[in-house]
Amino acid sequence: WDVLVRTYWRRVFNIAYKFVARFDEAEDLTQEIFVKLFRALSTYDRRASFETWLTRVSRNLCIDRYRRRRREAERFTDEVDPDTIQIGELVSRPDATLEQRDQVAMVRRALANLPRTYREAVALRDVHDLSYEEIARRLQLLEGTVKSRIRRGRKGLARQLRVLREK
């Protein structure tokens, strides 16, 4: 087993790294893969290429992990309902003016009109106050992609607000 791990560590690590794009996560995933490979060793058909089997099992485990994390992220972002977002404390203050409440409702409507990818990025950053790194991890995206979605989402939000004000 030690010889197999030493021989194929780099190959499995590279597969894992392609899926998570972070060194520390790739190391953790590589260890998980080897544990699962050890448990699945009895399913290996010795007539087939070991490297092919190892690669297939490693990729399948990475895909499973990716799908699991994506479902978790979707479950979290599905909870971002524009109607329930409290913008500041205006919603809960009894002395909030009708105009302030209308503004909050308008922002909620504008958020609801954004494409989901932009709405979730903006909501996670501006409403839930998560860092770019936390959002990237949660949505399984690169930080640059998160920043871009937030920037585009904010521009879209401003556009939606202008449209709603004109009505």
Secondary structure as GFF3:
##gff-version 3
##sequence-region A 1 167
A	DSSP	alpha_helix	2	20	.	.	.	ID=ss1
A	DSSP	alpha_helix	23	40	.	.	.	ID=ss2
A	DSSP	three_ten_helix	41	43	.	.	.	ID=ss3
A	DSSP	alpha_helix	50	78	.	.	.	ID=ss4
A	DSSP	three_ten_helix	82	84	.	.	.	ID=ss5
A	DSSP	alpha_helix	98	112	.	.	.	ID=ss6
A	DSSP	alpha_helix	116	122	.	.	.	ID=ss7
A	DSSP	pi_helix	123	127	.	.	.	ID=ss8
A	DSSP	alpha_helix	132	139	.	.	.	ID=ss9
A	DSSP	alpha_helix	143	166	.	.	.	ID=ss10
###
